[in-house]
Amino acid sequence: MFKKYKFAFNLWAIILFLAMMLPYVYWFIIPAPNDILRTKSVTPILDNVASICQTITIALLCLIQRNDVGRLRWSSTVLCTVIWYVTYIVTWFFYYQGNTHSIIIVLLCLMPCLALGSYMMDRKNYLAILPLLLFSICHLLHGILNFIV
């Protein structure tokens, strides 16, 4: 299984990650009205597990590539990645309008996970499945337990 992979820098993966971090950086600098995301977390252990899994996922996507996957080309999975990312940005826009409805929180949690998952599937980087799945579950539980329940 590991013979199919090589260490190689994946520029598109780092661009995707940095693009997904842009709204977070903006949020960090400029608080949103009715900013419920700044409250103290009630799930610190879950948050730590999510951070570790996110770091592993990003590292695997950025530094490991399959030998049999060529250059990034337009495909249905790349289209899905773009759709999930655009939905994520639009969701941040609604959040900054003061909308903190539960669907906004769920979308803020799921859209980056789906974008990474679509990109992972396009690149056939199946080594990232487990950490991405764990990150997605932890991130969604964090959102639900901290901001919806």
Secondary structure as a PSIPRED ss2 file (coil, helix, strand):
# PSIPRED VFORMAT (PSIPRED V4.0)

   1 M C   1.000  0.000  0.000
   2 F H   0.000  1.000  0.000
   3 K H   0.000  1.000  0.000
   4 K H   0.000  1.000  0.000
   5 Y E   0.000  0.000  1.000
   6 K E   0.000  0.000  1.000
   7 F E   0.000  0.000  1.000
   8 A C   1.000  0.000  0.000
   9 F C   1.000  0.000  0.000
  10 N C   1.000  0.000  0.000
  11 L H   0.000  1.000  0.000
  12 W H   0.000  1.000  0.000
  13 A H   0.000  1.000  0.000
  14 I H   0.000  1.000  0.000
  15 I H   0.000  1.000  0.000
  16 L H   0.000  1.000  0.000
  17 F H   0.000  1.000  0.000
  18 L H   0.000  1.000  0.000
  19 A H   0.000  1.000  0.000
  20 M H   0.000  1.000  0.000
  21 M H   0.000  1.000  0.000
  22 L H   0.000  1.000  0.000
  23 P H   0.000  1.000  0.000
  24 Y H   0.000  1.000  0.000
  25 V H   0.000  1.000  0.000
  26 Y H   0.000  1.000  0.000
  27 W H   0.000  1.000  0.000
  28 F H   0.000  1.000  0.000
  29 I H   0.000  1.000  0.000
  30 I C   1.000  0.000  0.000
  31 P C   1.000  0.000  0.000
  32 A C   1.000  0.000  0.000
  33 P C   1.000  0.000  0.000
  34 N C   1.000  0.000  0.000
  35 D C   1.000  0.000  0.000
  36 I H   0.000  1.000  0.000
  37 L H   0.000  1.000  0.000
  38 R H   0.000  1.000  0.000
  39 T C   1.000  0.000  0.000
  40 K C   1.000  0.000  0.000
  41 S C   1.000  0.000  0.000
  42 V C   1.000  0.000  0.000
  43 T C   1.000  0.000  0.000
  44 P H   0.000  1.000  0.000
  45 I H   0.000  1.000  0.000
  46 L H   0.000  1.000  0.000
  47 D H   0.000  1.000  0.000
  48 N H   0.000  1.000  0.000
  49 V H   0.000  1.000  0.000
  50 A H   0.000  1.000  0.000
  51 S H   0.000  1.000  0.000
  52 I H   0.000  1.000  0.000
  53 C H   0.000  1.000  0.000
  54 Q H   0.000  1.000  0.000
  55 T H   0.000  1.000  0.000
  56 I H   0.000  1.000  0.000
  57 T H   0.000  1.000  0.000
  58 I H   0.000  1.000  0.000
  59 A H   0.000  1.000  0.000
  60 L H   0.000  1.000  0.000
  61 L H   0.000  1.000  0.000
  62 C H   0.000  1.000  0.000
  63 L H   0.000  1.000  0.000
  64 I E   0.000  0.000  1.000
  65 Q E   0.000  0.000  1.000
  66 R E   0.000  0.000  1.000
  67 N C   1.000  0.000  0.000
  68 D C   1.000  0.000  0.000
  69 V C   1.000  0.000  0.000
  70 G C   1.000  0.000  0.000
  71 R C   1.000  0.000  0.000
  72 L C   1.000  0.000  0.000
  73 R C   1.000  0.000  0.000
  74 W C   1.000  0.000  0.000
  75 S C   1.000  0.000  0.000
  76 S H   0.000  1.000  0.000
  77 T H   0.000  1.000  0.000
  78 V H   0.000  1.000  0.000
  79 L H   0.000  1.000  0.000
  80 C H   0.000  1.000  0.000
  81 T H   0.000  1.000  0.000
  82 V H   0.000  1.000  0.000
  83 I H   0.000  1.000  0.000
  84 W H   0.000  1.000  0.000
  85 Y H   0.000  1.000  0.000
  86 V H   0.000  1.000  0.000
  87 T H   0.000  1.000  0.000
  88 Y H   0.000  1.000  0.000
  89 I H   0.000  1.000  0.000
  90 V H   0.000  1.000  0.000
  91 T H   0.000  1.000  0.000
  92 W H   0.000  1.000  0.000
  93 F H   0.000  1.000  0.000
  94 F H   0.000  1.000  0.000
  95 Y H   0.000  1.000  0.000
  96 Y H   0.000  1.000  0.000
  97 Q C   1.000  0.000  0.000
  98 G C   1.000  0.000  0.000
  99 N C   1.000  0.000  0.000
 100 T C   1.000  0.000  0.000
 101 H C   1.000  0.000  0.000
 102 S H   0.000  1.000  0.000
 103 I H   0.000  1.000  0.000
 104 I H   0.000  1.000  0.000
 105 I H   0.000  1.000  0.000
 106 V H   0.000  1.000  0.000
 107 L H   0.000  1.000  0.000
 108 L H   0.000  1.000  0.000
 109 C H   0.000  1.000  0.000
 110 L H   0.000  1.000  0.000
 111 M H   0.000  1.000  0.000
 112 P H   0.000  1.000  0.000
 113 C H   0.000  1.000  0.000
 114 L H   0.000  1.000  0.000
 115 A H   0.000  1.000  0.000
 116 L H   0.000  1.000  0.000
 117 G H   0.000  1.000  0.000
 118 S H   0.000  1.000  0.000
 119 Y H   0.000  1.000  0.000
 120 M H   0.000  1.000  0.000
 121 M H   0.000  1.000  0.000
 122 D H   0.000  1.000  0.000
 123 R H   0.000  1.000  0.000
 124 K C   1.000  0.000  0.000
 125 N C   1.000  0.000  0.000
 126 Y H   0.000  1.000  0.000
 127 L H   0.000  1.000  0.000
 128 A H   0.000  1.000  0.000
 129 I H   0.000  1.000  0.000
 130 L H   0.000  1.000  0.000
 131 P H   0.000  1.000  0.000
 132 L H   0.000  1.000  0.000
 133 L H   0.000  1.000  0.000
 134 L H   0.000  1.000  0.000
 135 F H   0.000  1.000  0.000
 136 S H   0.000  1.000  0.000
 137 I H   0.000  1.000  0.000
 138 C H   0.000  1.000  0.000
 139 H H   0.000  1.000  0.000
 140 L H   0.000  1.000  0.000
 141 L H   0.000  1.000  0.000
 142 H H   0.000  1.000  0.000
 143 G H   0.000  1.000  0.000
 144 I H   0.000  1.000  0.000
 145 L H   0.000  1.000  0.000
 146 N H   0.000  1.000  0.000
 147 F H   0.000  1.000  0.000
 148 I C   1.000  0.000  0.000
 149 V C   1.000  0.000  0.000
